[in-house]
């Protein structure tokens, strides 16, 4: 046994063994608190619910949980609630939120990057200032603004522009407004980093060669900031896809997203296998988005 250990020590360089020793706490932490729970959820997703058992799970392995979400017509439960529209709605709202954040965040990032150093720092502080307040408190503020007797309806009624309050709360528009407000800084900051690195002489050369502003933007600005666009889009799309607080408070039961469905399956219905299957479907979508970023987002090294 000692000969084998000594042989392994000779094969492994000293620096490599020290590196493994240094990163072993981080690897252990990730394994215990990340990989191990994911493995448990993966096993649960192939089980059947059993309300009579202590943990609510029957160790009968099946693919029915994934079938219920992807094609409920094939489900063994005829009265099963169709979760596919909720999943598609979550993807669509996350995409719309990402697109709006990109359209709004790009001019903001460009304006910040073209200011003086002092003004730029102040504007960056204002961008990250909402993070100093709890996200739940900020969502409650939007409820005060959008409810029937809220700020917007009060101003419109006092201005005699409308006679009855507008239905602003518990709508898709309210959810999108809350998502854009919550995740816009995640788009602005990566875009600012990409735009701030661009050398202004590129645009001067383009103008000297006869290009107008639009052509300079399409041919120079857009390609050079493409990594920032991809990074910001992922930072917005991924948390928007699993958003829970915003659709729950601003959308109510009328605009339920996949995060609310997972919470319902775990805490209300106590169907842990189906909740685990929903979680893994979201995980697969997120991994696909991350693969897209690794494949197409890192253009600086090409």
C-alpha positions as CSV (number, residue, x, y, z in Angstrom):
1,X,0.0,0.0,0.0
2,X,2.8,2.4,0.8
3,X,4.5,1.7,-2.5
4,X,1.2,2.7,-4.3
5,X,0.9,5.9,-2.3
6,X,4.6,6.8,-3.0
7,X,4.0,6.1,-6.7
8,X,1.0,8.3,-6.8
9,X,2.9,11.1,-5.1
10,X,5.7,10.8,-7.7
11,X,3.1,11.0,-10.6
12,X,1.3,14.1,-9.2
13,X,3.3,17.3,-9.3
14,X,3.8,19.1,-6.0
15,X,2.2,22.3,-7.2
16,X,-0.9,20.4,-8.4
17,X,-1.4,18.6,-5.1
18,X,-1.1,21.9,-3.2
19,X,-3.7,23.5,-5.6
20,X,-6.1,20.6,-5.0
21,X,-5.6,21.1,-1.3
22,X,-6.4,24.8,-1.5
23,X,-9.5,24.3,-3.5
24,X,-10.8,21.3,-1.6
25,X,-12.9,23.4,0.8
26,X,-14.7,25.1,-2.1
27,X,-15.2,21.8,-3.9
28,X,-16.6,20.2,-0.7
29,X,-18.9,23.2,-0.2
30,X,-20.2,23.0,-3.8
31,X,-20.7,19.2,-3.5
32,X,-22.6,19.3,-0.2
33,X,-24.8,22.4,-0.7
34,X,-25.2,22.4,-4.5
35,X,-24.5,19.1,-6.3
36,X,-25.9,16.8,-3.6
37,X,-29.3,18.7,-3.3
38,X,-29.5,18.7,-7.1
39,X,-29.0,14.9,-7.2
40,X,-31.7,14.5,-4.6
41,X,-34.1,16.7,-6.6
42,X,-33.2,14.7,-9.8
43,X,-34.2,11.4,-8.0
44,X,-37.4,13.0,-6.6
45,X,-38.4,14.1,-10.1
46,X,-38.6,10.5,-11.3
47,X,-40.7,9.4,-8.3
48,X,-44.5,9.4,-7.7
49,X,-46.3,11.5,-5.1
50,X,-47.8,9.6,-2.1
51,X,-49.6,11.7,0.5
52,X,-49.9,8.7,2.8
53,X,-46.2,8.5,3.3
54,X,-44.2,10.6,5.7
55,X,-42.2,12.5,3.1
56,X,-45.0,12.4,0.5
57,X,-43.0,10.4,-2.0
58,X,-43.5,6.9,-3.4
59,X,-40.3,5.3,-4.6
60,X,-41.8,4.1,-7.8
61,X,-39.7,5.6,-10.7
62,X,-41.5,6.9,-13.7
63,X,-41.3,9.7,-16.4
64,X,-44.9,10.8,-15.7
65,X,-43.8,14.0,-14.0
66,X,-42.0,15.3,-17.1
67,X,-44.9,14.1,-19.3
68,X,-47.3,16.1,-17.2
69,X,-45.5,19.3,-18.0
70,X,-44.4,18.7,-21.6
71,X,-47.5,16.9,-22.8
72,X,-50.3,16.7,-20.2
73,X,-52.6,14.8,-22.7
74,X,-50.5,11.8,-22.1
75,X,-50.7,12.1,-18.3
76,X,-52.3,9.4,-16.3
77,X,-54.3,12.0,-14.4
78,X,-57.2,13.3,-16.6
79,X,-58.0,16.3,-14.3
80,X,-54.4,17.4,-14.2
81,X,-53.8,21.2,-14.5
82,X,-52.0,22.0,-17.7
83,X,-48.6,23.5,-16.7
84,X,-47.3,23.9,-20.2
85,X,-48.9,27.4,-20.8
86,X,-47.4,28.5,-17.5
87,X,-44.0,27.4,-18.6
88,X,-44.4,29.1,-22.0
89,X,-45.7,32.3,-20.4
90,X,-42.6,32.3,-18.1
91,X,-40.3,32.0,-21.1
92,X,-42.1,34.7,-23.0
93,X,-42.2,37.2,-20.1
94,X,-38.5,36.6,-19.4
95,X,-37.8,37.2,-23.1
96,X,-39.9,40.4,-23.2
97,X,-38.2,41.6,-20.0
98,X,-34.8,41.0,-21.4
99,X,-35.6,42.8,-24.7
100,X,-37.0,45.8,-22.9
101,X,-34.0,46.0,-20.5
102,X,-31.7,45.9,-23.6
103,X,-33.6,48.6,-25.4
104,X,-33.7,50.8,-22.3
105,X,-30.3,49.9,-20.8
106,X,-28.2,50.3,-24.0
107,X,-28.7,54.1,-24.3
108,X,-28.3,54.4,-20.5
109,X,-24.9,52.6,-20.6
110,X,-23.8,54.6,-23.6
111,X,-24.7,57.9,-21.9
112,X,-22.9,56.9,-18.6
113,X,-19.8,55.8,-20.5
114,X,-19.5,59.2,-22.3
115,X,-19.6,61.3,-19.1
116,X,-16.7,62.6,-17.1
117,X,-15.2,60.5,-14.4
118,X,-17.0,62.3,-11.5
119,X,-20.4,62.3,-13.2
120,X,-19.9,58.7,-14.3
121,X,-19.3,57.5,-10.8
122,X,-22.4,59.3,-9.6
123,X,-24.5,57.8,-12.3
124,X,-23.2,54.3,-11.6
125,X,-24.1,54.7,-7.9
126,X,-27.6,55.7,-9.0
127,X,-27.8,52.5,-11.1
128,X,-26.9,50.2,-8.2
129,X,-28.7,52.3,-5.6
130,X,-31.9,50.2,-5.7
131,X,-29.9,47.2,-4.6
132,X,-29.4,48.9,-1.2
133,X,-33.2,48.3,-0.5
134,X,-34.8,45.0,-0.1
135,X,-36.4,43.7,-3.3
136,X,-39.6,42.9,-1.5
137,X,-39.9,46.5,-0.2
138,X,-39.4,47.8,-3.8
139,X,-42.1,45.5,-5.1
140,X,-44.5,46.8,-2.4
141,X,-43.8,50.3,-3.6
142,X,-45.0,49.3,-7.1
143,X,-48.2,47.9,-5.5
144,X,-48.8,51.4,-4.0
145,X,-48.2,53.0,-7.4
146,X,-50.3,50.6,-9.5
147,X,-53.3,49.7,-7.3
148,X,-56.7,51.1,-8.0
149,X,-56.3,53.9,-5.4
150,X,-52.6,54.2,-6.1
151,X,-50.5,57.1,-7.3
152,X,-51.1,56.7,-11.0
153,X,-54.9,56.4,-10.8
154,X,-55.1,59.2,-8.3
155,X,-53.3,61.6,-10.6
156,X,-55.4,60.6,-13.6
157,X,-58.7,60.9,-11.7
158,X,-57.7,64.3,-10.2
159,X,-56.7,65.5,-13.6
160,X,-60.1,64.4,-14.9
161,X,-58.5,62.3,-17.6
162,X,-60.4,59.2,-16.5
163,X,-63.6,58.6,-14.5
164,X,-62.9,55.2,-13.1
165,X,-59.6,53.7,-11.9
166,X,-57.6,51.8,-14.5
167,X,-56.9,48.1,-13.9
168,X,-53.1,48.3,-13.6
169,X,-52.4,45.8,-10.8
170,X,-52.6,42.0,-11.3
171,X,-51.9,42.2,-15.1
172,X,-49.1,41.1,-17.3
173,X,-48.1,44.8,-17.8
174,X,-47.6,45.2,-14.1
175,X,-45.4,42.0,-14.0
176,X,-43.3,43.3,-16.9
177,X,-42.9,46.7,-15.3
178,X,-41.8,45.1,-12.0
179,X,-39.4,42.8,-13.8
180,X,-37.8,45.6,-15.8
181,X,-37.5,47.7,-12.7
182,X,-35.9,44.9,-10.8
183,X,-33.4,43.6,-13.4
184,X,-32.5,46.7,-15.5
185,X,-29.2,47.3,-13.5
186,X,-28.1,43.7,-14.5
187,X,-28.3,44.8,-18.1
188,X,-26.8,48.3,-17.7
189,X,-23.6,47.3,-15.9
190,X,-22.3,44.7,-18.4
191,X,-23.2,47.0,-21.3
192,X,-21.3,49.9,-19.6
193,X,-18.2,47.8,-19.2
194,X,-18.3,46.8,-22.9
195,X,-19.0,50.3,-24.2
196,X,-16.4,52.0,-21.9
197,X,-13.6,49.9,-23.4
198,X,-14.3,51.1,-27.0
199,X,-11.7,53.4,-28.5
200,X,-13.4,56.6,-29.8
201,X,-10.9,56.8,-32.6
202,X,-12.7,53.9,-34.3
203,X,-15.7,56.1,-34.9
204,X,-13.6,59.0,-36.1
205,X,-12.0,56.7,-38.7
206,X,-15.4,55.5,-39.7
207,X,-16.7,59.0,-40.2
208,X,-13.6,59.9,-42.2
209,X,-14.3,56.9,-44.5
210,X,-17.8,58.2,-45.2
211,X,-19.9,56.3,-42.7
212,X,-22.8,57.9,-40.9
213,X,-23.8,57.5,-37.3
214,X,-26.1,54.5,-38.0
215,X,-23.5,52.7,-40.0
216,X,-20.9,53.3,-37.4
217,X,-23.2,51.9,-34.7
218,X,-24.0,48.8,-36.7
219,X,-20.5,48.1,-38.0
220,X,-18.4,49.1,-34.9
221,X,-20.4,49.7,-31.8
222,X,-22.7,46.7,-32.0
223,X,-20.1,44.0,-32.7
224,X,-17.7,45.3,-30.1
225,X,-20.4,45.4,-27.4
226,X,-21.9,42.0,-28.4
227,X,-20.2,40.2,-25.4
228,X,-21.8,42.8,-23.1
229,X,-25.2,42.3,-24.7
230,X,-25.0,38.5,-24.3
231,X,-23.8,38.8,-20.7
232,X,-26.5,41.3,-19.7
233,X,-29.2,39.3,-21.5
234,X,-28.3,36.2,-19.6
235,X,-28.1,38.1,-16.3
236,X,-31.6,39.3,-16.9
237,X,-33.2,36.3,-18.6
238,X,-32.2,33.6,-16.1
239,X,-33.5,35.3,-12.9
240,X,-36.6,36.5,-14.8
241,X,-37.4,33.0,-15.8
242,X,-37.6,31.8,-12.2
243,X,-39.0,35.0,-10.8
244,X,-41.3,34.5,-7.8
245,X,-41.9,37.7,-5.8
246,X,-42.8,40.0,-8.7
247,X,-45.4,37.8,-10.4
248,X,-46.9,36.8,-7.1
249,X,-47.4,40.3,-5.8
250,X,-48.0,42.3,-9.0
251,X,-49.6,39.6,-11.1
252,X,-51.5,37.5,-8.5
253,X,-53.2,34.3,-9.6
254,X,-53.9,35.8,-13.1
255,X,-50.2,35.9,-14.2
256,X,-48.7,32.9,-12.6
257,X,-45.1,32.0,-13.6
258,X,-43.2,28.8,-13.3
259,X,-41.6,29.9,-10.0
260,X,-45.0,30.3,-8.4
261,X,-46.0,26.9,-9.8
262,X,-43.0,25.3,-8.2
263,X,-43.8,26.9,-4.8
264,X,-47.4,25.7,-5.1
265,X,-46.3,22.1,-5.8
266,X,-43.9,22.1,-2.9
267,X,-45.8,24.0,-0.2
268,X,-49.5,23.7,-1.1
269,X,-50.1,20.6,-3.0
270,X,-47.1,18.8,-1.5
271,X,-46.3,17.2,-4.8
272,X,-42.5,17.2,-4.5
273,X,-41.8,15.0,-7.5
274,X,-43.6,17.3,-9.9
275,X,-42.0,20.4,-8.3
276,X,-38.6,18.7,-8.8
277,X,-39.4,18.0,-12.4
278,X,-40.4,21.6,-13.0
279,X,-37.1,22.8,-11.3
280,X,-35.1,20.5,-13.6
281,X,-36.8,21.7,-16.7
282,X,-35.9,25.3,-15.7
283,X,-32.4,24.1,-15.0
284,X,-32.1,22.6,-18.5
285,X,-33.3,25.9,-20.1
286,X,-30.7,27.8,-18.0
287,X,-27.9,25.4,-19.1
288,X,-28.9,25.9,-22.7
289,X,-28.7,29.7,-22.3
290,X,-25.3,29.4,-20.6
291,X,-24.1,27.1,-23.5
292,X,-25.2,29.8,-25.9
293,X,-23.2,32.4,-24.0
294,X,-20.1,30.1,-24.0
295,X,-20.5,29.3,-27.6
296,X,-21.3,32.8,-29.0
297,X,-20.7,35.3,-26.2
298,X,-17.0,35.2,-25.7
299,X,-16.0,36.9,-28.9
300,X,-13.0,38.7,-27.5
301,X,-10.7,35.7,-27.7
302,X,-11.6,34.9,-31.3
